[in-house]
Amino acid sequence: MNDQLTRNEEDYLKAIDKLADDKGQVGTNALAKHLKLAAPSVTAMVQKLDGKGLVNYVKYGGISLTEIGQHKAIQLLRNHRLWEVFLSEHLGFAWDKVHDIAEQLEHVRSSELIARLGRFLGDPTIDPHGDPIPSHDLTIQPTGGTTFFAAKSGDSFTLVAAADNQDLLAKLNAAKVSLGSELVKVGKDKQGRQVMQVHGQSIAFSEVEAKQLHVSLSH
């Protein structure tokens, strides 16, 4: 297999890894929707990746990453999250601004550069959003705690992670909420939204948003 993949091919591997279910599979239509592309175009690319030994594709069935494809996807994830830390801690970018820039930088092919970047940053374990950064050997420690959606009303929590969703992050910014903020889950409002009490104010989140926030129980 040729190790030199195009950026587009690498983006496909990342998307498949992100969308894979418990069986490690994703359907063509779901992948096409995520990438905002026509299903026939996605099928053509998946077939190409299958030919390169990066995915397993069964017509009318699921798409899954091979061991080589999985390795590449996790390496890209490590690159991306290390760059996000660099952009946030050393260039002063806000957490809702780092993703798009890191999307460009993650495709840098120099493994030595990424190794030095990791050492320079002190081998961080989480990115600015609280998501785990794969280690040198590409193992990933799952995010701790639970989602705000699943958290029990009336309890106090600490925000430990927020999805890389620009609208959600901007909403948290406006309320001066960041990782480590202490909050209380109040319950639901009349619209069925999940309500958080933080810094003396109430913020309502949709079900989707509430599932994109991870919290740990405060002691």
MOJOSUL-V758889 format. One record per backbone hydrogen bond with DSSP energy under -0.5 kcal/mol. CO is the residue of the C=O (numbers start at 1). NH is the residue of the N-H. If there is no record, write none. Layout:
# MOJOSUL-V758889
co-><CO;CO>
nh-><NH;NH>
This chain:
# MOJOSUL-V758889
co-><3;6;7;8;9;10;11;12;13;14;15;16;21;24;25;26;27;28;29;30;31;32;32;38;38;39;40;41;42;43;44;45;46;47;48;49;49;50;54;55;56;58;62;63;64;66;67;68;69;70;71;72;73;74;75;76;77;78;79;80;81;82;83;84;85;86;86;87;87;94;94;97;98;99;100;101;101;102;104;105;109;110;111;112;113;114;115;116;117;118;119;125;127;129;131;132;135;139;140;146;147;152;155;156;157;158;158;159;161;163;164;165;166;167;168;169;170;171;172;173;178;181;183;184;184;185;187;189;193;194;195;195;196;196;197;198;201;203;205;206;207;208;209;210;210;210;212;213;214;214;215;216>
nh-><5;10;11;12;13;14;15;16;17;18;19;20;24;65;21;63;31;32;33;34;35;36;37;41;42;43;44;45;46;47;48;49;50;51;52;54;55;53;66;57;64;61;58;26;56;70;71;72;73;74;75;76;77;78;79;80;81;82;83;84;85;86;87;88;89;90;91;91;93;97;98;101;102;103;104;104;105;106;107;108;111;114;115;116;117;118;119;120;121;123;122;133;130;162;127;134;138;135;142;215;151;155;185;218;183;160;216;180;214;165;166;169;170;171;172;173;174;175;177;176;181;159;157;186;197;154;195;192;189;205;186;187;198;203;184;201;198;196;194;210;211;212;212;148;149;213;163;148;160;161;146;158>
